[in-house]
Amino acid sequence: MKADPKLYPYPAEGGAYSELKVLRSHAGWYIGRTFWNEEYGYGEPGSRESDYIESEMLALLALASDFVPRSCI
C-alpha cells in the first residue's frame, strides 16, 4: 500500500491520517480514516467514524452527503 497523498500529520503516533473515505472490514462498510505509519512504511485502518453500513454504495452516498463523524455528535 502506498502513502495517501492527502495525509494529516500526527507526529505523536509517528505517521499521518488520511481524509475520510469509505473502507471495508469483515463487519461491513464504514466511513473512516487510514493511518500511514512512517517508521514502518505501511498503511492500516486508523479510525471508524461511522456505524457499519450495509453496502459500499450507501457508504459512498453517506460520505458525499452532509456526513458528520460520530466523534462530532
N, CA, C and O atoms as a Maestro MAE file, in Angstrom:
{
 s_m_m2io_version
 :::
 2.0.0
}

f_m_ct {
 s_m_title
 :::
 protein
 m_atom[292] {
  # First column is atom index #
  i_m_mmod_type
  r_m_x_coord
  r_m_y_coord
  r_m_z_coord
  i_m_residue_number
  s_m_chain_name
  s_m_pdb_residue_name
  s_m_pdb_atom_name
  i_m_atomic_number
  :::
  1 25 0.840 -1.177 0.000 1 A "MET " " N  " 7
  2 3 0.000 0.000 0.000 1 A "MET " " CA " 6
  3 2 0.887 1.242 0.000 1 A "MET " " C  " 6
  4 15 1.839 1.330 0.775 1 A "MET " " O  " 8
  5 25 0.575 2.192 -0.863 2 A "LYS " " N  " 7
  6 3 1.349 3.432 -0.932 2 A "LYS " " CA " 6
  7 2 0.750 4.471 0.005 2 A "LYS " " C  " 6
  8 15 -0.417 4.388 0.388 2 A "LYS " " O  " 8
  9 25 1.561 5.436 0.362 3 A "ALA " " N  " 7
  10 3 1.087 6.521 1.224 3 A "ALA " " CA " 6
  11 2 0.023 7.328 0.492 3 A "ALA " " C  " 6
  12 15 0.153 7.606 -0.700 3 A "ALA " " O  " 8
  13 25 -1.018 7.697 1.204 4 A "ASP " " N  " 7
  14 3 -2.090 8.517 0.663 4 A "ASP " " CA " 6
  15 2 -1.557 9.944 0.471 4 A "ASP " " C  " 6
  16 15 -0.934 10.488 1.382 4 A "ASP " " O  " 8
  17 25 -1.793 10.564 -0.705 5 A "PRO " " N  " 7
  18 3 -1.253 11.912 -0.937 5 A "PRO " " CA " 6
  19 2 -1.871 12.990 -0.051 5 A "PRO " " C  " 6
  20 15 -1.266 14.046 0.135 5 A "PRO " " O  " 8
  21 25 -3.064 12.748 0.501 6 A "LYS " " N  " 7
  22 3 -3.731 13.735 1.343 6 A "LYS " " CA " 6
  23 2 -3.718 13.239 2.782 6 A "LYS " " C  " 6
  24 15 -4.703 12.681 3.266 6 A "LYS " " O  " 8
  25 25 -2.600 13.445 3.455 7 A "LEU " " N  " 7
  26 3 -2.458 12.975 4.823 7 A "LEU " " CA " 6
  27 2 -2.401 14.132 5.803 7 A "LEU " " C  " 6
  28 15 -1.943 15.227 5.476 7 A "LEU " " O  " 8
  29 25 -2.873 13.867 7.006 8 A "TYR " " N  " 7
  30 3 -2.832 14.840 8.081 8 A "TYR " " CA " 6
  31 2 -1.835 14.340 9.109 8 A "TYR " " C  " 6
  32 15 -2.095 13.337 9.773 8 A "TYR " " O  " 8
  33 25 -0.691 15.018 9.260 9 A "PRO " " N  " 7
  34 3 0.362 14.550 10.166 9 A "PRO " " CA " 6
  35 2 -0.120 14.360 11.599 9 A "PRO " " C  " 6
  36 15 -0.921 15.143 12.109 9 A "PRO " " O  " 8
  37 25 0.374 13.324 12.228 10 A "TYR " " N  " 7
  38 3 0.097 13.050 13.626 10 A "TYR " " CA " 6
  39 2 1.386 12.537 14.249 10 A "TYR " " C  " 6
  40 15 1.530 11.335 14.472 10 A "TYR " " O  " 8
  41 25 2.336 13.445 14.536 11 A "PRO " " N  " 7
  42 3 3.671 13.063 14.993 11 A "PRO " " CA " 6
  43 2 3.687 12.209 16.257 11 A "PRO " " C  " 6
  44 15 4.588 11.389 16.430 11 A "PRO " " O  " 8
  45 25 2.713 12.384 17.135 12 A "ALA " " N  " 7
  46 3 2.706 11.613 18.383 12 A "ALA " " CA " 6
  47 2 2.635 10.112 18.125 12 A "ALA " " C  " 6
  48 15 3.112 9.320 18.938 12 A "ALA " " O  " 8
  49 25 2.048 9.717 17.006 13 A "GLU " " N  " 7
  50 3 1.940 8.300 16.670 13 A "GLU " " CA " 6
  51 2 2.887 7.916 15.536 13 A "GLU " " C  " 6
  52 15 2.843 6.781 15.061 13 A "GLU " " O  " 8
  53 25 3.737 8.832 15.098 14 A "GLY " " N  " 7
  54 3 4.737 8.519 14.085 14 A "GLY " " CA " 6
  55 2 4.206 8.356 12.679 14 A "GLY " " C  " 6
  56 15 4.749 7.572 11.900 14 A "GLY " " O  " 8
  57 25 3.156 9.080 12.338 15 A "GLY " " N  " 7
  58 3 2.614 8.956 10.988 15 A "GLY " " CA " 6
  59 2 1.578 10.016 10.699 15 A "GLY " " C  " 6
  60 15 1.655 11.134 11.209 15 A "GLY " " O  " 8
  61 25 0.595 9.654 9.864 16 A "ALA " " N  " 7
  62 3 -0.423 10.610 9.458 16 A "ALA " " CA " 6
  63 2 -1.717 9.887 9.121 16 A "ALA " " C  " 6
  64 15 -1.704 8.732 8.697 16 A "ALA " " O  " 8
  65 25 -2.846 10.584 9.314 17 A "TYR " " N  " 7
  66 3 -4.166 10.051 8.992 17 A "TYR " " CA " 6
  67 2 -4.647 10.601 7.651 17 A "TYR " " C  " 6
  68 15 -4.314 11.728 7.283 17 A "TYR " " O  " 8
  69 25 -5.426 9.808 6.926 18 A "SER " " N  " 7
  70 3 -5.988 10.226 5.641 18 A "SER " " CA " 6
  71 2 -7.245 11.065 5.849 18 A "SER " " C  " 6
  72 15 -7.723 11.228 6.972 18 A "SER " " O  " 8
  73 25 -7.768 11.590 4.751 19 A "GLU " " N  " 7
  74 3 -9.084 12.209 4.761 19 A "GLU " " CA " 6
  75 2 -10.107 11.101 4.979 19 A "GLU " " C  " 6
  76 15 -9.776 9.919 4.890 19 A "GLU " " O  " 8
  77 25 -11.348 11.483 5.263 20 A "LEU " " N  " 7
  78 3 -12.412 10.488 5.394 20 A "LEU " " CA " 6
  79 2 -12.595 9.762 4.072 20 A "LEU " " C  " 6
  80 15 -12.545 10.371 3.004 20 A "LEU " " O  " 8
  81 25 -12.806 8.456 4.154 21 A "LYS " " N  " 7
  82 3 -13.047 7.652 2.954 21 A "LYS " " CA " 6
  83 2 -13.862 6.434 3.331 21 A "LYS " " C  " 6
  84 15 -14.012 6.117 4.511 21 A "LYS " " O  " 8
  85 25 -14.387 5.752 2.329 22 A "VAL " " N  " 7
  86 3 -15.148 4.522 2.551 22 A "VAL " " CA " 6
  87 2 -14.159 3.365 2.665 22 A "VAL " " C  " 6
  88 15 -13.294 3.177 1.809 22 A "VAL " " O  " 8
  89 25 -14.308 2.597 3.741 23 A "LEU " " N  " 7
  90 3 -13.443 1.452 3.996 23 A "LEU " " CA " 6
  91 2 -14.296 0.220 4.252 23 A "LEU " " C  " 6
  92 15 -15.501 0.323 4.484 23 A "LEU " " O  " 8
  93 25 -13.660 -0.948 4.208 24 A "ARG " " N  " 7
  94 3 -14.390 -2.197 4.427 24 A "ARG " " CA " 6
  95 2 -13.642 -3.074 5.418 24 A "ARG " " C  " 6
  96 15 -12.415 -3.171 5.381 24 A "ARG " " O  " 8
  97 25 -14.391 -3.706 6.295 25 A "SER " " N  " 7
  98 3 -13.832 -4.698 7.216 25 A "SER " " CA " 6
  99 2 -14.712 -5.939 7.129 25 A "SER " " C  " 6
  100 15 -15.667 -5.976 6.354 25 A "SER " " O  " 8
  101 25 -14.393 -6.937 7.912 26 A "HIS " " N  " 7
  102 3 -15.220 -8.144 7.921 26 A "HIS " " CA " 6
  103 2 -16.628 -7.853 8.429 26 A "HIS " " C  " 6
  104 15 -17.570 -8.577 8.105 26 A "HIS " " O  " 8
  105 25 -16.771 -6.801 9.221 27 A "ALA " " N  " 7
  106 3 -18.077 -6.447 9.780 27 A "ALA " " CA " 6
  107 2 -18.937 -5.634 8.811 27 A "ALA " " C  " 6
  108 15 -20.146 -5.523 9.014 27 A "ALA " " O  " 8
  109 25 -18.339 -5.065 7.766 28 A "GLY " " N  " 7
  110 3 -19.104 -4.294 6.794 28 A "GLY " " CA " 6
  111 2 -18.383 -3.039 6.347 28 A "GLY " " C  " 6
  112 15 -17.210 -2.830 6.658 28 A "GLY " " O  " 8
  113 25 -19.100 -2.212 5.614 29 A "TRP " " N  " 7
  114 3 -18.572 -0.951 5.088 29 A "TRP " " CA " 6
  115 2 -18.706 0.126 6.143 29 A "TRP " " C  " 6
  116 15 -19.633 0.100 6.952 29 A "TRP " " O  " 8
  117 25 -17.789 1.068 6.137 30 A "TYR " " N  " 7
  118 3 -17.857 2.184 7.073 30 A "TYR " " CA " 6
  119 2 -17.067 3.368 6.539 30 A "TYR " " C  " 6
  120 15 -16.283 3.234 5.599 30 A "TYR " " O  " 8
  121 25 -17.280 4.520 7.143 31 A "ILE " " N  " 7
  122 3 -16.534 5.726 6.808 31 A "ILE " " CA " 6
  123 2 -15.470 5.895 7.885 31 A "ILE " " C  " 6
  124 15 -15.762 5.849 9.080 31 A "ILE " " O  " 8
  125 25 -14.243 6.089 7.447 32 A "GLY " " N  " 7
  126 3 -13.164 6.210 8.408 32 A "GLY " " CA " 6
  127 2 -11.907 6.782 7.779 32 A "GLY " " C  " 6
  128 15 -11.943 7.381 6.704 32 A "GLY " " O  " 8
  129 25 -10.810 6.585 8.465 33 A "ARG " " N  " 7
  130 3 -9.513 7.090 8.008 33 A "ARG " " CA " 6
  131 2 -8.493 5.964 8.068 33 A "ARG " " C  " 6
  132 15 -8.593 5.062 8.901 33 A "ARG " " O  " 8
  133 25 -7.514 6.026 7.180 34 A "THR " " N  " 7
  134 3 -6.387 5.106 7.272 34 A "THR " " CA " 6
  135 2 -5.233 5.855 7.930 34 A "THR " " C  " 6
  136 15 -5.182 7.085 7.918 34 A "THR " " O  " 8
  137 25 -4.323 5.098 8.496 35 A "PHE " " N  " 7
  138 3 -3.167 5.670 9.160 35 A "PHE " " CA " 6
  139 2 -1.924 5.187 8.434 35 A "PHE " " C  " 6
  140 15 -1.732 3.985 8.251 35 A "PHE " " O  " 8
  141 25 -1.074 6.131 8.017 36 A "TRP " " N  " 7
  142 3 0.173 5.789 7.344 36 A "TRP " " CA " 6
  143 2 1.296 5.854 8.370 36 A "TRP " " C  " 6
  144 15 1.589 6.918 8.915 36 A "TRP " " O  " 8
  145 25 1.924 4.706 8.630 37 A "ASN " " N  " 7
  146 3 2.998 4.613 9.609 37 A "ASN " " CA " 6
  147 2 4.320 4.922 8.928 37 A "ASN " " C  " 6
  148 15 4.799 4.139 8.107 37 A "ASN " " O  " 8
  149 25 4.908 6.059 9.265 38 A "GLU " " N  " 7
  150 3 6.164 6.499 8.640 38 A "GLU " " CA " 6
  151 2 7.324 5.563 8.948 38 A "GLU " " C  " 6
  152 15 8.129 5.257 8.068 38 A "GLU " " O  " 8
  153 25 7.412 5.110 10.191 39 A "GLU " " N  " 7
  154 3 8.547 4.281 10.603 39 A "GLU " " CA " 6
  155 2 8.593 2.952 9.849 39 A "GLU " " C  " 6
  156 15 9.659 2.512 9.420 39 A "GLU " " O  " 8
  157 25 7.441 2.322 9.693 40 A "TYR " " N  " 7
  158 3 7.401 1.013 9.058 40 A "TYR " " CA " 6
  159 2 7.013 1.065 7.589 40 A "TYR " " C  " 6
  160 15 7.136 0.064 6.883 40 A "TYR " " O  " 8
  161 25 6.546 2.217 7.119 41 A "GLY " " N  " 7
  162 3 6.228 2.386 5.707 41 A "GLY " " CA " 6
  163 2 5.020 1.619 5.212 41 A "GLY " " C  " 6
  164 15 5.045 1.079 4.106 41 A "GLY " " O  " 8
  165 25 3.959 1.560 6.009 42 A "TYR " " N  " 7
  166 3 2.743 0.890 5.551 42 A "TYR " " CA " 6
  167 2 1.508 1.587 6.101 42 A "TYR " " C  " 6
  168 15 1.583 2.337 7.074 42 A "TYR " " O  " 8
  169 25 0.369 1.328 5.464 43 A "GLY " " N  " 7
  170 3 -0.898 1.889 5.900 43 A "GLY " " CA " 6
  171 2 -1.722 0.843 6.613 43 A "GLY " " C  " 6
  172 15 -1.552 -0.356 6.393 43 A "GLY " " O  " 8
  173 25 -2.622 1.307 7.476 44 A "GLU " " N  " 7
  174 3 -3.502 0.422 8.229 44 A "GLU " " CA " 6
  175 2 -4.765 1.191 8.588 44 A "GLU " " C  " 6
  176 15 -4.779 2.418 8.494 44 A "GLU " " O  " 8
  177 25 -5.831 0.496 9.000 45 A "PRO " " N  " 7
  178 3 -7.022 1.224 9.438 45 A "PRO " " CA " 6
  179 2 -6.655 2.164 10.585 45 A "PRO " " C  " 6
  180 15 -5.897 1.794 11.482 45 A "PRO " " O  " 8
  181 25 -7.196 3.373 10.550 46 A "GLY " " N  " 7
  182 3 -6.853 4.354 11.565 46 A "GLY " " CA " 6
  183 2 -8.005 4.720 12.477 46 A "GLY " " C  " 6
  184 15 -7.815 4.922 13.676 46 A "GLY " " O  " 8
  185 25 -9.209 4.806 11.909 47 A "SER " " N  " 7
  186 3 -10.373 5.142 12.724 47 A "SER " " CA " 6
  187 2 -11.641 4.725 11.990 47 A "SER " " C  " 6
  188 15 -11.653 4.576 10.768 47 A "SER " " O  " 8
  189 25 -12.696 4.544 12.754 48 A "ARG " " N  " 7
  190 3 -14.031 4.299 12.184 48 A "ARG " " CA " 6
  191 2 -14.895 5.428 12.685 48 A "ARG " " C  " 6
  192 15 -15.127 5.560 13.887 48 A "ARG " " O  " 8
  193 25 -15.380 6.256 11.748 49 A "GLU " " N  " 7
  194 3 -16.136 7.454 12.093 49 A "GLU " " CA " 6
  195 2 -17.639 7.286 11.912 49 A "GLU " " C  " 6
  196 15 -18.402 8.212 12.188 49 A "GLU " " O  " 8
  197 25 -18.071 6.115 11.453 50 A "SER " " N  " 7
  198 3 -19.500 5.862 11.264 50 A "SER " " CA " 6
  199 2 -19.838 4.487 11.835 50 A "SER " " C  " 6
  200 15 -18.953 3.709 12.192 50 A "SER " " O  " 8
  201 25 -21.123 4.210 11.912 51 A "ASP " " N  " 7
  202 3 -21.551 2.851 12.203 51 A "ASP " " CA " 6
  203 2 -21.304 2.042 10.937 51 A "ASP " " C  " 6
  204 15 -20.981 2.607 9.892 51 A "ASP " " O  " 8
  205 25 -21.454 0.732 11.022 52 A "TYR " " N  " 7
  206 3 -21.310 -0.092 9.824 52 A "TYR " " CA " 6
  207 2 -22.507 0.137 8.904 52 A "TYR " " C  " 6
  208 15 -23.636 0.323 9.359 52 A "TYR " " O  " 8
  209 25 -22.235 0.120 7.607 53 A "ILE " " N  " 7
  210 3 -23.239 0.414 6.580 53 A "ILE " " CA " 6
  211 2 -23.351 -0.813 5.687 53 A "ILE " " C  " 6
  212 15 -22.344 -1.455 5.389 53 A "ILE " " O  " 8
  213 25 -24.569 -1.147 5.256 54 A "GLU " " N  " 7
  214 3 -24.806 -2.422 4.579 54 A "GLU " " CA " 6
  215 2 -24.212 -2.575 3.180 54 A "GLU " " C  " 6
  216 15 -24.037 -3.701 2.716 54 A "GLU " " O  " 8
  217 25 -23.898 -1.474 2.496 55 A "SER " " N  " 7
  218 3 -23.315 -1.612 1.159 55 A "SER " " CA " 6
  219 2 -22.324 -0.485 0.885 55 A "SER " " C  " 6
  220 15 -22.362 0.567 1.523 55 A "SER " " O  " 8
  221 25 -21.442 -0.730 -0.073 56 A "GLU " " N  " 7
  222 3 -20.468 0.292 -0.460 56 A "GLU " " CA " 6
  223 2 -21.183 1.516 -1.027 56 A "GLU " " C  " 6
  224 15 -20.799 2.649 -0.735 56 A "GLU " " O  " 8
  225 25 -22.213 1.296 -1.831 57 A "MET " " N  " 7
  226 3 -22.937 2.410 -2.448 57 A "MET " " CA " 6
  227 2 -23.564 3.320 -1.388 57 A "MET " " C  " 6
  228 15 -23.480 4.543 -1.497 57 A "MET " " O  " 8
  229 25 -24.189 2.733 -0.369 58 A "LEU " " N  " 7
  230 3 -24.781 3.542 0.691 58 A "LEU " " CA " 6
  231 2 -23.709 4.293 1.482 58 A "LEU " " C  " 6
  232 15 -23.927 5.428 1.907 58 A "LEU " " O  " 8
  233 25 -22.568 3.664 1.676 59 A "ALA " " N  " 7
  234 3 -21.458 4.330 2.373 59 A "ALA " " CA " 6
  235 2 -20.938 5.510 1.554 59 A "ALA " " C  " 6
  236 15 -20.659 6.575 2.104 59 A "ALA " " O  " 8
  237 25 -20.807 5.321 0.236 60 A "LEU " " N  " 7
  238 3 -20.356 6.410 -0.640 60 A "LEU " " CA " 6
  239 2 -21.354 7.563 -0.644 60 A "LEU " " C  " 6
  240 15 -20.964 8.730 -0.632 60 A "LEU " " O  " 8
  241 25 -22.642 7.230 -0.660 61 A "LEU " " N  " 7
  242 3 -23.672 8.272 -0.612 61 A "LEU " " CA " 6
  243 2 -23.614 9.030 0.714 61 A "LEU " " C  " 6
  244 15 -23.745 10.254 0.735 61 A "LEU " " O  " 8
  245 25 -23.419 8.315 1.812 62 A "ALA " " N  " 7
  246 3 -23.315 8.965 3.124 62 A "ALA " " CA " 6
  247 2 -22.111 9.901 3.161 62 A "ALA " " C  " 6
  248 15 -22.203 11.012 3.684 62 A "ALA " " O  " 8
  249 25 -21.000 9.463 2.615 63 A "LEU " " N  " 7
  250 3 -19.795 10.291 2.612 63 A "LEU " " CA " 6
  251 2 -19.983 11.536 1.745 63 A "LEU " " C  " 6
  252 15 -19.495 12.613 2.088 63 A "LEU " " O  " 8
  253 25 -20.688 11.389 0.622 64 A "ALA " " N  " 7
  254 3 -20.904 12.512 -0.296 64 A "ALA " " CA " 6
  255 2 -21.939 13.501 0.232 64 A "ALA " " C  " 6
  256 15 -21.969 14.655 -0.195 64 A "ALA " " O  " 8
  257 25 -22.786 13.058 1.156 65 A "SER " " N  " 7
  258 3 -23.810 13.943 1.719 65 A "SER " " CA " 6
  259 2 -23.215 14.721 2.891 65 A "SER " " C  " 6
  260 15 -21.994 14.824 3.016 65 A "SER " " O  " 8
  261 25 -24.046 15.248 3.716 66 A "ASP " " N  " 7
  262 3 -23.586 16.037 4.855 66 A "ASP " " CA " 6
  263 2 -23.229 15.128 6.027 66 A "ASP " " C  " 6
  264 15 -23.801 15.246 7.110 66 A "ASP " " O  " 8
  265 25 -22.289 14.228 5.805 67 A "PHE " " N  " 7
  266 3 -21.865 13.266 6.826 67 A "PHE " " CA " 6
  267 2 -21.190 13.987 7.986 67 A "PHE " " C  " 6
  268 15 -20.324 14.839 7.784 67 A "PHE " " O  " 8
  269 25 -21.597 13.634 9.197 68 A "VAL " " N  " 7
  270 3 -20.963 14.176 10.400 68 A "VAL " " CA " 6
  271 2 -20.346 13.006 11.155 68 A "VAL " " C  " 6
  272 15 -21.060 12.099 11.583 68 A "VAL " " O  " 8
  273 25 -19.010 13.018 11.325 69 A "PRO " " N  " 7
  274 3 -18.357 11.917 12.055 69 A "PRO " " CA " 6
  275 2 -18.963 11.759 13.453 69 A "PRO " " C  " 6
  276 15 -19.327 12.744 14.096 69 A "PRO " " O  " 8
  277 25 -19.065 10.509 13.915 70 A "ARG " " N  " 7
  278 3 -19.683 10.281 15.220 70 A "ARG " " CA " 6
  279 2 -18.886 10.908 16.358 70 A "ARG " " C  " 6
  280 15 -19.429 11.115 17.443 70 A "ARG " " O  " 8
  281 25 -17.616 11.214 16.132 71 A "SER " " N  " 7
  282 3 -16.825 11.890 17.161 71 A "SER " " CA " 6
  283 2 -17.260 13.347 17.334 71 A "SER " " C  " 6
  284 15 -16.887 14.000 18.309 71 A "SER " " O  " 8
  285 25 -18.059 13.856 16.372 72 A "CYS " " N  " 7
  286 3 -18.527 15.246 16.438 72 A "CYS " " CA " 6
  287 2 -19.978 15.362 16.886 72 A "CYS " " C  " 6
  288 15 -20.524 16.463 16.954 72 A "CYS " " O  " 8
  289 25 -20.603 14.228 17.192 73 A "ILE " " N  " 7
  290 3 -22.028 14.239 17.563 73 A "ILE " " CA " 6
  291 2 -22.159 14.485 19.043 73 A "ILE " " C  " 6
  292 15 -23.273 14.532 19.565 73 A "ILE " " O  " 8
  :::
 }
 m_bond[291] {
  # First column is bond index #
  i_m_from
  i_m_to
  i_m_order
  :::
  1 1 2 1
  2 2 3 1
  3 3 4 2
  4 3 5 1
  5 5 6 1
  6 6 7 1
  7 7 8 2
  8 7 9 1
  9 9 10 1
  10 10 11 1
  11 11 12 2
  12 11 13 1
  13 13 14 1
  14 14 15 1
  15 15 16 2
  16 15 17 1
  17 17 18 1
  18 18 19 1
  19 19 20 2
  20 19 21 1
  21 21 22 1
  22 22 23 1
  23 23 24 2
  24 23 25 1
  25 25 26 1
  26 26 27 1
  27 27 28 2
  28 27 29 1
  29 29 30 1
  30 30 31 1
  31 31 32 2
  32 31 33 1
  33 33 34 1
  34 34 35 1
  35 35 36 2
  36 35 37 1
  37 37 38 1
  38 38 39 1
  39 39 40 2
  40 39 41 1
  41 41 42 1
  42 42 43 1
  43 43 44 2
  44 43 45 1
  45 45 46 1
  46 46 47 1
  47 47 48 2
  48 47 49 1
  49 49 50 1
  50 50 51 1
  51 51 52 2
  52 51 53 1
  53 53 54 1
  54 54 55 1
  55 55 56 2
  56 55 57 1
  57 57 58 1
  58 58 59 1
  59 59 60 2
  60 59 61 1
  61 61 62 1
  62 62 63 1
  63 63 64 2
  64 63 65 1
  65 65 66 1
  66 66 67 1
  67 67 68 2
  68 67 69 1
  69 69 70 1
  70 70 71 1
  71 71 72 2
  72 71 73 1
  73 73 74 1
  74 74 75 1
  75 75 76 2
  76 75 77 1
  77 77 78 1
  78 78 79 1
  79 79 80 2
  80 79 81 1
  81 81 82 1
  82 82 83 1
  83 83 84 2
  84 83 85 1
  85 85 86 1
  86 86 87 1
  87 87 88 2
  88 87 89 1
  89 89 90 1
  90 90 91 1
  91 91 92 2
  92 91 93 1
  93 93 94 1
  94 94 95 1
  95 95 96 2
  96 95 97 1
  97 97 98 1
  98 98 99 1
  99 99 100 2
  100 99 101 1
  101 101 102 1
  102 102 103 1
  103 103 104 2
  104 103 105 1
  105 105 106 1
  106 106 107 1
  107 107 108 2
  108 107 109 1
  109 109 110 1
  110 110 111 1
  111 111 112 2
  112 111 113 1
  113 113 114 1
  114 114 115 1
  115 115 116 2
  116 115 117 1
  117 117 118 1
  118 118 119 1
  119 119 120 2
  120 119 121 1
  121 121 122 1
  122 122 123 1
  123 123 124 2
  124 123 125 1
  125 125 126 1
  126 126 127 1
  127 127 128 2
  128 127 129 1
  129 129 130 1
  130 130 131 1
  131 131 132 2
  132 131 133 1
  133 133 134 1
  134 134 135 1
  135 135 136 2
  136 135 137 1
  137 137 138 1
  138 138 139 1
  139 139 140 2
  140 139 141 1
  141 141 142 1
  142 142 143 1
  143 143 144 2
  144 143 145 1
  145 145 146 1
  146 146 147 1
  147 147 148 2
  148 147 149 1
  149 149 150 1
  150 150 151 1
  151 151 152 2
  152 151 153 1
  153 153 154 1
  154 154 155 1
  155 155 156 2
  156 155 157 1
  157 157 158 1
  158 158 159 1
  159 159 160 2
  160 159 161 1
  161 161 162 1
  162 162 163 1
  163 163 164 2
  164 163 165 1
  165 165 166 1
  166 166 167 1
  167 167 168 2
  168 167 169 1
  169 169 170 1
  170 170 171 1
  171 171 172 2
  172 171 173 1
  173 173 174 1
  174 174 175 1
  175 175 176 2
  176 175 177 1
  177 177 178 1
  178 178 179 1
  179 179 180 2
  180 179 181 1
  181 181 182 1
  182 182 183 1
  183 183 184 2
  184 183 185 1
  185 185 186 1
  186 186 187 1
  187 187 188 2
  188 187 189 1
  189 189 190 1
  190 190 191 1
  191 191 192 2
  192 191 193 1
  193 193 194 1
  194 194 195 1
  195 195 196 2
  196 195 197 1
  197 197 198 1
  198 198 199 1
  199 199 200 2
  200 199 201 1
  201 201 202 1
  202 202 203 1
  203 203 204 2
  204 203 205 1
  205 205 206 1
  206 206 207 1
  207 207 208 2
  208 207 209 1
  209 209 210 1
  210 210 211 1
  211 211 212 2
  212 211 213 1
  213 213 214 1
  214 214 215 1
  215 215 216 2
  216 215 217 1
  217 217 218 1
  218 218 219 1
  219 219 220 2
  220 219 221 1
  221 221 222 1
  222 222 223 1
  223 223 224 2
  224 223 225 1
  225 225 226 1
  226 226 227 1
  227 227 228 2
  228 227 229 1
  229 229 230 1
  230 230 231 1
  231 231 232 2
  232 231 233 1
  233 233 234 1
  234 234 235 1
  235 235 236 2
  236 235 237 1
  237 237 238 1
  238 238 239 1
  239 239 240 2
  240 239 241 1
  241 241 242 1
  242 242 243 1
  243 243 244 2
  244 243 245 1
  245 245 246 1
  246 246 247 1
  247 247 248 2
  248 247 249 1
  249 249 250 1
  250 250 251 1
  251 251 252 2
  252 251 253 1
  253 253 254 1
  254 254 255 1
  255 255 256 2
  256 255 257 1
  257 257 258 1
  258 258 259 1
  259 259 260 2
  260 259 261 1
  261 261 262 1
  262 262 263 1
  263 263 264 2
  264 263 265 1
  265 265 266 1
  266 266 267 1
  267 267 268 2
  268 267 269 1
  269 269 270 1
  270 270 271 1
  271 271 272 2
  272 271 273 1
  273 273 274 1
  274 274 275 1
  275 275 276 2
  276 275 277 1
  277 277 278 1
  278 278 279 1
  279 279 280 2
  280 279 281 1
  281 281 282 1
  282 282 283 1
  283 283 284 2
  284 283 285 1
  285 285 286 1
  286 286 287 1
  287 287 288 2
  288 287 289 1
  289 289 290 1
  290 290 291 1
  291 291 292 2
  :::
 }
}
